[in-house]
Amino acid sequence: MRNYFIIAIAFILLGINIYHLDFANFFSENGKIALIGVLACLIAIVLLLILINSNKIKNQLKNKD
């Protein structure tokens, strides 16, 4: 349950960073910070999804025995 809450927070932060991203000039001062934030949120979401799937597999293997 906690992982889903963190994913929701990551999606909110992703939206905020995309809002602050300057599409005309990605490499401006604020654009770099927003781009780093977008990438960090995407990485966090992918890692949490991997964690959730690995926990599901572990539980299935535990219940199989």
GROMACS elastic network, one bead per residue, 0.5 to 0.9 nm:
[ bonds ]
;  ai    aj funct       b0    kb
    1     4     6  0.54053   500
    1     5     6  0.66149   500
    1     6     6  0.89849   500
    2     5     6  0.51348   500
    2     6     6  0.63970   500
    2     7     6  0.87412   500
    3     6     6  0.51292   500
    3     7     6  0.62230   500
    3     8     6  0.86881   500
    3    48     6  0.66404   500
    3    49     6  0.84751   500
    3    51     6  0.84587   500
    3    52     6  0.73875   500
    4     8     6  0.62131   500
    4     9     6  0.86939   500
    4    48     6  0.83198   500
    4    49     6  0.89407   500
    4    52     6  0.87745   500
    5     8     6  0.50890   500
    5     9     6  0.63574   500
    5    10     6  0.86725   500
    6     9     6  0.50414   500
    6    10     6  0.61454   500
    6    11     6  0.86777   500
    6    44     6  0.89582   500
    6    45     6  0.84594   500
    6    48     6  0.82339   500
    7    11     6  0.62351   500
    7    12     6  0.86796   500
    7    41     6  0.89667   500
    7    44     6  0.78269   500
    7    45     6  0.58393   500
    7    48     6  0.70546   500
    7    49     6  0.83768   500
    8    11     6  0.51337   500
    8    12     6  0.63234   500
    8    13     6  0.87134   500
    8    45     6  0.89725   500
    9    12     6  0.50631   500
    9    13     6  0.62087   500
    9    14     6  0.84800   500
   10    13     6  0.50818   500
   10    14     6  0.59830   500
   10    15     6  0.86404   500
   10    40     6  0.89573   500
   10    41     6  0.54851   500
   10    42     6  0.78514   500
   10    44     6  0.71554   500
   10    45     6  0.66310   500
   11    15     6  0.62417   500
   11    16     6  0.86730   500
   11    41     6  0.71890   500
   11    42     6  0.83668   500
   11    45     6  0.78703   500
   12    15     6  0.51881   500
   12    16     6  0.63605   500
   12    17     6  0.87258   500
   13    16     6  0.50036   500
   13    17     6  0.61064   500
   13    18     6  0.85186   500
   13    37     6  0.79289   500
   13    38     6  0.79975   500
   13    41     6  0.69763   500
   14    17     6  0.51660   500
   14    18     6  0.61053   500
   14    19     6  0.85344   500
   14    37     6  0.72005   500
   14    38     6  0.54907   500
   14    39     6  0.85578   500
   14    40     6  0.86448   500
   14    41     6  0.57278   500
   14    42     6  0.74976   500
   15    18     6  0.51149   500
   15    19     6  0.61201   500
   15    20     6  0.87407   500
   15    38     6  0.83253   500
   16    19     6  0.50703   500
   16    20     6  0.64298   500
   16    21     6  0.87538   500
   16    34     6  0.86636   500
   16    38     6  0.88365   500
   17    20     6  0.51026   500
   17    21     6  0.61297   500
   17    33     6  0.84908   500
   17    34     6  0.50599   500
   17    35     6  0.73368   500
   17    36     6  0.87739   500
   17    37     6  0.60383   500
   17    38     6  0.58057   500
   17    41     6  0.89702   500
   18    21     6  0.50041   500
   18    22     6  0.84273   500
   18    34     6  0.68898   500
   18    35     6  0.78782   500
   18    37     6  0.85842   500
   18    38     6  0.66628   500
   19    22     6  0.81866   500
   19    34     6  0.85591   500
   20    30     6  0.76546   500
   20    31     6  0.74101   500
   20    34     6  0.61378   500
   21    24     6  0.89632   500
   21    25     6  0.86927   500
   21    26     6  0.71422   500
   21    30     6  0.73775   500
   21    31     6  0.52741   500
   21    32     6  0.82138   500
   21    33     6  0.83874   500
   21    34     6  0.53096   500
   21    35     6  0.66555   500
   21    38     6  0.87781   500
   22    25     6  0.55687   500
   22    26     6  0.56669   500
   22    27     6  0.84675   500
   22    28     6  0.78402   500
   22    30     6  0.76094   500
   22    31     6  0.54095   500
   22    34     6  0.82429   500
   23    26     6  0.57665   500
   23    31     6  0.80718   500
   25    28     6  0.58147   500
   25    31     6  0.69317   500
   26    29     6  0.86385   500
   26    30     6  0.84123   500
   26    32     6  0.64641   500
   26    34     6  0.87813   500
   26    35     6  0.74962   500
   27    30     6  0.79065   500
   27    31     6  0.54235   500
   27    32     6  0.52916   500
   27    33     6  0.89555   500
   27    35     6  0.85663   500
   28    32     6  0.60871   500
   28    33     6  0.87713   500
   29    32     6  0.56299   500
   29    33     6  0.68831   500
   30    33     6  0.52750   500
   30    34     6  0.62356   500
   30    35     6  0.85676   500
   31    34     6  0.51231   500
   31    35     6  0.59659   500
   31    36     6  0.85261   500
   32    35     6  0.50551   500
   32    36     6  0.61322   500
   32    37     6  0.85390   500
   33    36     6  0.51840   500
   33    37     6  0.61999   500
   33    38     6  0.87090   500
   34    38     6  0.61495   500
   34    39     6  0.86475   500
   35    38     6  0.50799   500
   35    39     6  0.62413   500
   35    40     6  0.85507   500
   36    39     6  0.51889   500
   36    40     6  0.60645   500
   36    41     6  0.86049   500
   37    40     6  0.50711   500
   37    41     6  0.61296   500
   37    42     6  0.86052   500
   38    41     6  0.52361   500
   38    42     6  0.62435   500
   38    43     6  0.86716   500
   39    42     6  0.51547   500
   39    43     6  0.61656   500
   39    44     6  0.85885   500
   40    43     6  0.51542   500
   40    44     6  0.61245   500
   40    45     6  0.86373   500
   41    44     6  0.50709   500
   41    45     6  0.61628   500
   41    46     6  0.86774   500
   42    45     6  0.51507   500
   42    46     6  0.62640   500
   42    47     6  0.86528   500
   43    46     6  0.51881   500
   43    47     6  0.61446   500
   43    48     6  0.85839   500
   44    47     6  0.51742   500
   44    48     6  0.61151   500
   44    49     6  0.85967   500
   45    48     6  0.52015   500
   45    49     6  0.61868   500
   45    50     6  0.86716   500
   46    49     6  0.51517   500
   46    50     6  0.62665   500
   46    51     6  0.86736   500
   47    50     6  0.50867   500
   47    51     6  0.62194   500
   47    52     6  0.87337   500
   48    52     6  0.61798   500
   48    53     6  0.86268   500
   49    52     6  0.51041   500
   49    53     6  0.62274   500
   49    54     6  0.85714   500
   50    53     6  0.51918   500
   50    54     6  0.60923   500
   50    55     6  0.86040   500
   51    54     6  0.51336   500
   51    55     6  0.61743   500
   51    56     6  0.86669   500
   52    55     6  0.51892   500
   52    56     6  0.63260   500
   52    57     6  0.87998   500
   53    56     6  0.50653   500
   53    57     6  0.62868   500
   53    58     6  0.86320   500
   54    57     6  0.50760   500
   54    58     6  0.61148   500
   54    59     6  0.86055   500
   55    58     6  0.50018   500
   55    59     6  0.61404   500
   55    60     6  0.85903   500
   56    59     6  0.51693   500
   56    60     6  0.62148   500
   56    61     6  0.86927   500
   57    60     6  0.50807   500
   57    61     6  0.62038   500
   57    62     6  0.85676   500
   58    61     6  0.51831   500
   58    62     6  0.61071   500
   58    63     6  0.86479   500
   59    62     6  0.50044   500
   59    63     6  0.61279   500
   59    64     6  0.85072   500
   60    63     6  0.52140   500
   60    64     6  0.61110   500
   61    64     6  0.50582   500
   61    65     6  0.68075   500
   62    65     6  0.57599   500
